[in-house]
Amino acid sequence: MSCESCGSNSDLARHGESFFCGTCRELGLHTGVEASERKKTYDVKLTTTPTYPNLEIEEVKGVITSECVFGMNVFRDFFAGMTDFFGGRSEASQKVLRDARETCLNELKKEAYELGANGVIGIDLDYSEISGKGKGMLFLVASGTAVKFKEEAK
């Protein structure tokens, strides 16, 4: 069983006869969007570099951003603190970071596609923590430049 839109196996929920991950549900990809349109959104190429190997930029569409704020719950923070004390990796905290990154990158793809772009170059991910009054939030901003690559000769 995997997400109908992106193939992910995490955070699945049934919508009608299909299953969708949390990221695709947040992006609204579980609604009336045709499968071919969803696939085109996920075909948008992403890179942190200013160019993409073997592809020439035809047009720069503009700077795009995506923002995500995730709460870090008390129990997860407690066990992450125990992991810090005894050593090791905190699976729960890593999952929050991974989910935030996947959500932001998928939102960049969607925004680029809506602008008529088929790629995003120069992607930068900036993580911050906001905390106070015993509550912690993870804030992630992803930014990049939406571009249209020239079609490859077939």
N, C-alpha and C positions, 0 to 999 in steps of 0.2 A: 504494500500500500504506500503510495507516495502522492505528493501534491500534483494536481491536474495541470497547474500552470508551469511550475519550475522543476518538479521532480524531487523536491526536498522531502525528507522523511521526518522532520521535526515539527512539533506543535500542530499536528493535523486535526482538522475538524471536518465533519461531513456537511456538505451543502448540496442538497438534492441527492443525486446519485453519485456525486464526486466528492473527493477529499481535497482540501486546500490547506496550506501551511499558514501560520500567523502573519507572515510578511505579505503574502498574496491577498489575504483577507483584508489587511490594513490598506493595501493599495487598491482594493475594490476589484481585484481580478477574478473574484468568485461570482461576480454579478454578470449581467447579460453580454459581456464582451466575448466575441467569437474566439475560438481556440487559435485560429490563424493570427489574429491581432495580438493575442497574448504572446504567442511565439515570437512575433516580430519585436515586441518590447524586450524580450529576453535575448534577442540577437544583437542588441546594442553592445558594441565592444567597449571595454573599460581598460584604462591603463593609468598608472601614476606618472608615466613619462610624457614628454611634450610631443612625441610622435608615436605612431603605431607601426611596427615592422611591416614592410612591404606594401603599405597603403599610403596613398597621397591624399592630403586634405583638399577637398574641393571648395568647402565653404565653412567659415566659423559662424556658428549660430549664436553663441554667447555664453556667459558664465551662468552656471546653474548650481544650486545648493539644495541640501536636504538636511533637516535637523531631526534628531530623536532624543527624547528624554525618557529614561527608564528608572523606575524606583528600585532601590536595593532593599529588600525586606529584612526585618530584624533577625530572623532565624538564619537566613543566608549569610548576613553580615557576621553573626555570632560564629557560625561554622567556618567562615573564611578567616576570622580572627584566630580560631583554634588551629587552622591549617598554617597560618603565619607563625604561630607560636611553636608548633611541632615540626614545621617544615612541610614541603610538598606543594601541590597545586590545588587551588580551589576550583573544582569543576563547576559549581554553581555560579561563581563570579565570572569564570571564563565563558559560560553559556550566555550570560547577560551581555558581555562584550561582543561575542560572536553574533548574537541576535541583533544587537544595535547596528553592527557593521553591515550585516546582510540586509537589514531594513533600509538603511541609508543608501547602499549601493543600488538596491532594486528601485528605490525612489528616483535616484539619478537616472537610471535607465528609462524609467517611465517618463520623466520630464524631458529627457533628450529626445525620445521618440515623438512626444507631443510637439516638439519644435521642428520635427522633420530631420533630426540628426540620426546618424547610425553609429556614433561613437562618442565617448567622453574621454578627453585626454587631461593630463596634469592633475589627476585626482589627489586631493589632500584630505586626510582624516584627522580631525582635532578632537581629542577627548578631554573632558573636564568633569570634575566632581563638584556637585553643589550639596552642601550639607548644613544642617542647623536643626536645633531642637530635637536631636535624636533621630533625624530622618536623613537619608542620603539619596541623592539622585545622580545618575550618570547622564551626562549631556554629550552628545556626539554631533558634530557638524561635518558633513562631507561636501566638498566643493570641487568643481572641475569645469572644463570648457567643452560645451557640446559642439561637435563638428560633424560635417557630412563628408565621408570619404568618397573618393571617385569609385565608380563601379569598376570591378575587375573585368577585363575582356574575357569572354567565354569562348 
